[in-house]
């Protein structure tokens, strides 16, 4: 069995090696076939795109089997050319946009000037109407010229046909003044009277002093005065005065001329605003005509330049598009070359591995080795079956032995359990007997205690009443002794003050008084000793009181103070009597007033200090009570180990603040990253929008549209951030909001383009796109542009396995456009039919929707 096993293992190893070598040979053959196919595909791709490669001088020369370097060089060259062409195209587009903006501004200005010119010409024609001021002034000029030509003797007038209205007004005003100043008989008579009056020189009293000439102020003699009076009377007489007669002959004619001049002046004054407007408008019309002519002269070469720039931009854009296409082809070629190189490397590696792994099969091939291996396997299986049968028999015997052993062990264990239970039963019986005896003893003891409980409770109540009575007596005694202590303290203060006064008095060296005071002090000392003896006799009483309140420490201290007080009570009384005597004596002494003042001052100072001391003592006691309360409070569960807990909380606080700071930094970093990502997505969307808008929109008033967003914060929170999106349109370098500035068709087209761009950007894994009535409010050109854009999207996304486009429309013309545009693209299968939904009346009289599949050819 063992020898067969060893032989099998050796044959198995050899067989495995042979199979591995066979697999490697098959893999080498497969890789070589794949490599040949990839090389053919690479060459076919180069051949298919030979036109573009030759156009841009990038046709590769393939030598040998190493295509990677050649294709990499080709890719670098194409990429550089594409980048250069794209940069040139961008520059050309910028120049074109700038030129379009300039031409647009010039065209807008020229259109504005033309409209203004037409408006001004219309106003000029209106001002030149027969009923307006300009024609009225011209008619007045002609009338004045004719009138003056007839009236003047010379036949020449100063009024010309092109005379300005201001000068005409001056001329008319001058004529009115001349005709107004013409003499009349009444005015001549008044003038004569004034001349007579002016010839008389009067004094202060009104008497006539002299007669003088009113013209030269010369005095006249009697003859001259008489001649002067006669002349004045002759000129004043309407019958004899030639002056008055001549004036009467022409007064009617002059008044008619005056009325004419006044009428003409009124007409000219009223027509002056129209004439001024006409003059101003005429000047503006002349200026605008010059400006329009200059603008047209400037616009024509700029339009030629724009046409050339458009051709150049289109050419560069086509080159960039072709280079982009060629770059994609070159990238595919590079991938193919890398794949070919990788397969070449794999073939070499497999061959090296095959040369190393070739086993020593002693002249046997794989088939003979497999037959020998199968025969030995069969022999091994037969032996294994026999071995398995023997093992089963052995297992059966072992199982029977184990069953009998387990039964014996189980019986032995049951016997031990029964023995242990019997022993436990005996111990429990003995324990039960002991417990019954203990219960009987406890019952007897309980009865005895219940009998003793009543007298004990009576004694407790008696003791409690005695304790309460003793506490009441001690409290009353404490109050009395406190009162005595206060009186004693006051007496001590008085005694101390008197002692100080006595000391000061002793220092004054009054020997007689000192002797008297010594005798008084001796008497006081003797009385003090007597009082002390009396106090000693009171000691037993005090001791008895002390025994009564021995259970209270505070009462003990109070009683001790009372004992001291009682000792001094009699002494104080005696000292007061002696003090009164001494005060009477001191009043009789010299300088008693000063002593009284000093004493009063000292007493007030002492009183003030004592009050301060009492206040301080009170504050100290209050602080002690507060300290005790705080210590007790610190022992409560709320404040126990407060320092340690405060330290732990401070550590938690600092750690939390560090974490909050870190989170704030991370939040700011994440917010900035989101803003950058948002901006990148908006740029991608705007790029797609720009491409789709260029394809779809055929108007010239909007170059491009784009989405613009601005971030906003609400309230005081950083997370409350929103984005305000708006759509702007671009003309040249100027951006304007589309809201309220575009037509309905432009708005619909912009909405469709934006939704297509959003779908292209965000719906990569869900390629379902639905359009409902996309051609609403669109003209023919924009519908065609939309069809081109949709066809291009379908062509680009045709390789996506889950892409679907659903278009719902009533516009059959748009469906026909879609058919024509889709037929121009390759790389995907055209849908055979489109579906038409209609409503038809059923047999039951109700209307039902019906869907029909219509061939494209029936459109």
ChimeraX attribute file (.defattr): number of C-alpha atoms within 10 A of each C-alpha:
attribute: neighborCount
match mode: 1-to-1
recipient: residues
	/A:1	10
	/A:2	8
	/A:3	8
	/A:4	14
	/A:5	13
	/A:6	11
	/A:7	14
	/A:8	20
	/A:9	13
	/A:10	13
	/A:11	18
	/A:12	15
	/A:13	13
	/A:14	20
	/A:15	22
	/A:16	14
	/A:17	19
	/A:18	22
	/A:19	14
	/A:20	15
	/A:21	21
	/A:22	15
	/A:23	13
	/A:24	18
	/A:25	16
	/A:26	12
	/A:27	16
	/A:28	21
	/A:29	13
	/A:30	14
	/A:31	19
	/A:32	17
	/A:33	12
	/A:34	15
	/A:35	21
	/A:36	13
	/A:37	13
	/A:38	18
	/A:39	18
	/A:40	12
	/A:41	14
	/A:42	20
	/A:43	14
	/A:44	12
	/A:45	16
	/A:46	18
	/A:47	12
	/A:48	11
	/A:49	17
	/A:50	15
	/A:51	13
	/A:52	17
	/A:53	20
	/A:54	11
	/A:55	12
	/A:56	16
	/A:57	11
	/A:58	18
	/A:59	16
	/A:60	15
	/A:61	9
	/A:62	13
	/A:63	8
	/A:64	5
	/A:65	11
	/A:66	14
	/A:67	21
	/A:68	19
	/A:69	13
	/A:70	15
	/A:71	23
	/A:72	18
	/A:73	14
	/A:74	22
	/A:75	22
	/A:76	13
	/A:77	16
	/A:78	23
	/A:79	19
	/A:80	14
	/A:81	19
	/A:82	21
	/A:83	15
	/A:84	13
	/A:85	20
	/A:86	19
	/A:87	14
	/A:88	17
	/A:89	22
	/A:90	15
	/A:91	13
	/A:92	19
	/A:93	19
	/A:94	15
	/A:95	17
	/A:96	22
	/A:97	20
	/A:98	16
	/A:99	19
	/A:100	23
	/A:101	16
	/A:102	15
	/A:103	20
	/A:104	17
	/A:105	13
	/A:106	17
	/A:107	16
	/A:108	12
	/A:109	15
	/A:110	21
	/A:111	14
	/A:112	13
	/A:113	19
	/A:114	16
	/A:115	12
	/A:116	15
	/A:117	20
	/A:118	14
	/A:119	14
	/A:120	19
	/A:121	16
	/A:122	12
	/A:123	15
	/A:124	19
	/A:125	11
	/A:126	13
	/A:127	19
	/A:128	17
	/A:129	12
	/A:130	11
	/A:131	10
	/A:132	14
	/A:133	24
	/A:134	24
	/A:135	17
	/A:136	22
	/A:137	25
	/A:138	16
	/A:139	15
	/A:140	19
	/A:141	22
	/A:142	14
	/A:143	14
	/A:144	21
	/A:145	19
	/A:146	15
	/A:147	15
	/A:148	17
	/A:149	16
	/A:150	13
	/A:151	14
	/A:152	10
	/A:153	8
	/A:154	9
	/A:155	11
	/A:156	13
	/A:157	15
	/A:158	11
	/A:159	19
	/A:160	12
	/A:161	10
	/A:162	8
	/A:163	13
	/A:164	13
	/A:165	20
	/A:166	12
	/A:167	11
	/A:168	21
	/A:169	19
	/A:170	12
	/A:171	16
	/A:172	23
	/A:173	16
	/A:174	13
	/A:175	16
	/A:176	18
	/A:177	13
	/A:178	12
	/A:179	18
	/A:180	12
	/A:181	10
	/A:182	13
	/A:183	18
	/A:184	17
	/A:185	19
	/A:186	12
	/A:187	13
	/A:188	19
	/A:189	19
	/A:190	13
	/A:191	15
	/A:192	18
	/A:193	15
	/A:194	12
	/A:195	15
	/A:196	18
	/A:197	12
	/A:198	16
	/A:199	21
	/A:200	17
	/A:201	14
	/A:202	13
	/A:203	10
	/A:204	7
	/A:205	6
	/A:206	8
	/A:207	10
	/A:208	11
	/A:209	11
	/A:210	13
	/A:211	22
	/A:212	20
	/A:213	17
	/A:214	15
	/A:215	9
	/A:216	7
	/A:217	11
	/A:218	11
	/A:219	16
	/A:220	16
	/A:221	12
	/A:222	10
	/A:223	9
	/A:224	14
	/A:225	16
	/A:226	12
	/A:227	13
	/A:228	18
	/A:229	13
	/A:230	12
	/A:231	14
	/A:232	18
	/A:233	17
	/A:234	15
	/A:235	18
	/A:236	22
	/A:237	17
	/A:238	17
	/A:239	10
	/A:240	12
	/A:241	17
	/A:242	14
	/A:243	16
	/A:244	21
	/A:245	15
	/A:246	13
	/A:247	16
	/A:248	15
	/A:249	10
	/A:250	13
	/A:251	15
	/A:252	11
	/A:253	11
	/A:254	16
	/A:255	14
	/A:256	11
	/A:257	17
	/A:258	19
	/A:259	13
	/A:260	17
	/A:261	24
	/A:262	15
	/A:263	14
	/A:264	23
	/A:265	22
	/A:266	14
	/A:267	16
	/A:268	24
	/A:269	15
	/A:270	14
	/A:271	18
	/A:272	19
	/A:273	13
	/A:274	19
	/A:275	22
	/A:276	14
	/A:277	16
	/A:278	21
	/A:279	14
	/A:280	13
	/A:281	19
	/A:282	16
	/A:283	12
	/A:284	16
	/A:285	20
	/A:286	12
	/A:287	14
	/A:288	19
	/A:289	15
	/A:290	11
	/A:291	16
	/A:292	19
	/A:293	13
	/A:294	12
	/A:295	17
	/A:296	14
	/A:297	11
	/A:298	13
	/A:299	18
	/A:300	12
	/A:301	11
	/A:302	17
	/A:303	14
	/A:304	11
	/A:305	14
	/A:306	19
	/A:307	13
	/A:308	13
	/A:309	19
	/A:310	19
	/A:311	12
	/A:312	17
	/A:313	21
	/A:314	15
	/A:315	13
	/A:316	20
	/A:317	19
	/A:318	14
	/A:319	20
	/A:320	22
	/A:321	15
	/A:322	16
	/A:323	24
	/A:324	19
	/A:325	15
	/A:326	21
	/A:327	22
	/A:328	15
	/A:329	17
	/A:330	24
	/A:331	18
	/A:332	16
	/A:333	24
	/A:334	22
	/A:335	16
	/A:336	21
	/A:337	24
	/A:338	18
	/A:339	17
	/A:340	25
	/A:341	17
	/A:342	14
	/A:343	19
	/A:344	18
	/A:345	12
	/A:346	16
	/A:347	21
	/A:348	13
	/A:349	13
	/A:350	18
	/A:351	17
	/A:352	11
	/A:353	13
	/A:354	19
	/A:355	11
	/A:356	10
	/A:357	14
	/A:358	14
	/A:359	15
	/A:360	10
	/A:361	14
	/A:362	6
	/A:363	7
	/A:364	10
	/A:365	11
	/A:366	16
	/A:367	11
	/A:368	12
	/A:369	17
	/A:370	18
	/A:371	11
	/A:372	13
	/A:373	20
	/A:374	13
	/A:375	13
	/A:376	17
	/A:377	15
	/A:378	12
	/A:379	13
	/A:380	16
	/A:381	12
	/A:382	12
	/A:383	13
	/A:384	13
	/A:385	11
	/A:386	11
	/A:387	11
	/A:388	12
	/A:389	11
	/A:390	12
	/A:391	12
	/A:392	12
	/A:393	11
	/A:394	11
	/A:395	12
	/A:396	12
	/A:397	12
	/A:398	11
	/A:399	12
	/A:400	11
	/A:401	11
	/A:402	12
	/A:403	11
	/A:404	11
	/A:405	11
	/A:406	12
	/A:407	11
	/A:408	11
	/A:409	10
	/A:410	11
	/A:411	10
	/A:412	11
	/A:413	11
	/A:414	11
	/A:415	10
	/A:416	10
	/A:417	10
	/A:418	11
	/A:419	10
	/A:420	11
	/A:421	11
	/A:422	11
	/A:423	10
	/A:424	11
	/A:425	11
	/A:426	11
	/A:427	11
	/A:428	12
	/A:429	11
	/A:430	10
	/A:431	11
	/A:432	12
	/A:433	10
	/A:434	11
	/A:435	12
	/A:436	11
	/A:437	10
	/A:438	11
	/A:439	11
	/A:440	11
	/A:441	11
	/A:442	12
	/A:443	10
	/A:444	10
	/A:445	11
	/A:446	12
	/A:447	10
	/A:448	11
	/A:449	10
	/A:450	9
	/A:451	10
	/A:452	11
	/A:453	10
	/A:454	10
	/A:455	10
	/A:456	11
	/A:457	11
	/A:458	11
	/A:459	11
	/A:460	11
	/A:461	12
	/A:462	12
	/A:463	12
	/A:464	12
	/A:465	12
	/A:466	12
	/A:467	15
	/A:468	12
	/A:469	12
	/A:470	14
	/A:471	16
	/A:472	12
	/A:473	15
	/A:474	20
	/A:475	14
	/A:476	12
	/A:477	17
	/A:478	18
	/A:479	13
	/A:480	12
	/A:481	20
	/A:482	17
	/A:483	14
	/A:484	17
	/A:485	21
	/A:486	12
	/A:487	15
	/A:488	21
	/A:489	15
	/A:490	13
	/A:491	19
	/A:492	15
	/A:493	15
	/A:494	17
	/A:495	16
	/A:496	12
	/A:497	17
	/A:498	17
	/A:499	13
	/A:500	14
	/A:501	17
	/A:502	16
	/A:503	11
	/A:504	12
	/A:505	15
	/A:506	14
	/A:507	10
	/A:508	10
	/A:509	10
	/A:510	10
	/A:511	10
	/A:512	9
	/A:513	15
	/A:514	16
	/A:515	11
	/A:516	12
	/A:517	15
	/A:518	12
	/A:519	12
	/A:520	16
	/A:521	14
	/A:522	12
	/A:523	14
	/A:524	17
	/A:525	14
	/A:526	12
	/A:527	16
	/A:528	19
	/A:529	13
	/A:530	14
	/A:531	20
	/A:532	18
	/A:533	12
	/A:534	14
	/A:535	20
	/A:536	15
	/A:537	11
	/A:538	14
	/A:539	14
	/A:540	11
	/A:541	12
	/A:542	18
	/A:543	13
	/A:544	11
	/A:545	18
	/A:546	20
	/A:547	11
	/A:548	17
	/A:549	19
	/A:550	12
	/A:551	11
	/A:552	11
	/A:553	9
	/A:554	10
	/A:555	20
	/A:556	19
	/A:557	11
	/A:558	18
	/A:559	21
	/A:560	15
	/A:561	16
	/A:562	20
	/A:563	20
	/A:564	13
	/A:565	22
	/A:566	23
	/A:567	20
	/A:568	20
	/A:569	19
	/A:570	18
	/A:571	20
	/A:572	24
	/A:573	13
	/A:574	16
	/A:575	22
	/A:576	15
	/A:577	12
	/A:578	16
	/A:579	18
	/A:580	11
	/A:581	12
	/A:582	17
	/A:583	15
	/A:584	11
	/A:585	12
	/A:586	19
	/A:587	13
	/A:588	10
	/A:589	11
	/A:590	9
	/A:591	10
	/A:592	14
	/A:593	12
	/A:594	10
	/A:595	16
	/A:596	15
	/A:597	11
	/A:598	13
	/A:599	16
	/A:600	13
	/A:601	12
	/A:602	14
	/A:603	15
	/A:604	12
	/A:605	12
	/A:606	14
	/A:607	13
	/A:608	12
	/A:609	12
	/A:610	12
	/A:611	12
	/A:612	12
	/A:613	12
	/A:614	12
	/A:615	12
	/A:616	12
	/A:617	12
	/A:618	12
	/A:619	12
	/A:620	12
	/A:621	12
	/A:622	12
	/A:623	12
	/A:624	12
	/A:625	12
	/A:626	12
	/A:627	12
	/A:628	12
	/A:629	12
	/A:630	13
	/A:631	12
	/A:632	12
	/A:633	13
	/A:634	14
	/A:635	13
	/A:636	11
	/A:637	9
	/A:638	9
	/A:639	14
	/A:640	13
	/A:641	12
	/A:642	13
	/A:643	10
	/A:644	10
	/A:645	12
	/A:646	11
	/A:647	11
	/A:648	12
	/A:649	12
	/A:650	12
	/A:651	12
	/A:652	12
	/A:653	12
	/A:654	12
	/A:655	12
	/A:656	12
	/A:657	12
	/A:658	12
	/A:659	12
	/A:660	12
	/A:661	12
	/A:662	12
	/A:663	12
	/A:664	13
	/A:665	12
	/A:666	12
	/A:667	14
	/A:668	13
	/A:669	12
	/A:670	12
	/A:671	15
	/A:672	12
	/A:673	12
	/A:674	12
	/A:675	13
	/A:676	12
	/A:677	12
	/A:678	14
	/A:679	14
	/A:680	12
	/A:681	15
	/A:682	18
	/A:683	15
	/A:684	16
	/A:685	22
	/A:686	21
	/A:687	15
	/A:688	20
	/A:689	25
	/A:690	19
	/A:691	14
	/A:692	25
	/A:693	26
	/A:694	17
	/A:695	18
	/A:696	22
	/A:697	24
	/A:698	18
	/A:699	11
	/A:700	9
	/A:701	12
	/A:702	17
	/A:703	18
	/A:704	21
	/A:705	24
	/A:706	24
	/A:707	15
	/A:708	16
	/A:709	15
	/A:710	9
	/A:711	10
	/A:712	10
	/A:713	12
	/A:714	10
	/A:715	8
	/A:716	7
	/A:717	8
	/A:718	12
	/A:719	11
	/A:720	10
	/A:721	12
	/A:722	12
	/A:723	12
	/A:724	9
	/A:725	11
	/A:726	13
	/A:727	17
	/A:728	16
	/A:729	21
	/A:730	16
	/A:731	18
	/A:732	22
	/A:733	11
	/A:734	9
	/A:735	15
	/A:736	12
	/A:737	15
	/A:738	18
	/A:739	12
	/A:740	8
	/A:741	11
	/A:742	14
	/A:743	13
	/A:744	13
	/A:745	16
	/A:746	19
	/A:747	17
	/A:748	18
	/A:749	24
	/A:750	24
	/A:751	14
	/A:752	20
	/A:753	24
	/A:754	23
	/A:755	16
	/A:756	22
	/A:757	21
	/A:758	18
	/A:759	16
	/A:760	19
	/A:761	14
	/A:762	12
	/A:763	13
	/A:764	13
	/A:765	10
	/A:766	14
	/A:767	17
	/A:768	13
	/A:769	15
	/A:770	13
	/A:771	14
	/A:772	12
	/A:773	13
	/A:774	20
	/A:775	22
	/A:776	15
	/A:777	16
	/A:778	19
	/A:779	12
	/A:780	13
	/A:781	13
	/A:782	21
	/A:783	25
	/A:784	23
	/A:785	20
	/A:786	27
	/A:787	24
	/A:788	20
	/A:789	23
	/A:790	21
	/A:791	21
	/A:792	18
	/A:793	15
	/A:794	18
	/A:795	16
	/A:796	13
	/A:797	17
	/A:798	16
	/A:799	11
	/A:800	13
	/A:801	10
	/A:802	12
	/A:803	15
	/A:804	15
	/A:805	13
	/A:806	10
	/A:807	12
	/A:808	15
	/A:809	16
	/A:810	14
	/A:811	13
	/A:812	10
	/A:813	14
	/A:814	18
	/A:815	18
	/A:816	17
	/A:817	18
	/A:818	19
	/A:819	18
	/A:820	14
	/A:821	17
	/A:822	21
	/A:823	13
	/A:824	9
	/A:825	15
	/A:826	10
	/A:827	9
	/A:828	14
	/A:829	11
	/A:830	12
	/A:831	10
	/A:832	10
	/A:833	13
	/A:834	12
	/A:835	13
	/A:836	13
	/A:837	12
	/A:838	11
	/A:839	11
	/A:840	12
	/A:841	11
	/A:842	10
	/A:843	7
	/A:844	6
	/A:845	8
	/A:846	9
	/A:847	12
	/A:848	10
	/A:849	10
	/A:850	12
	/A:851	10
	/A:852	11
	/A:853	11
	/A:854	13
	/A:855	12
	/A:856	15
	/A:857	9
	/A:858	7
	/A:859	11
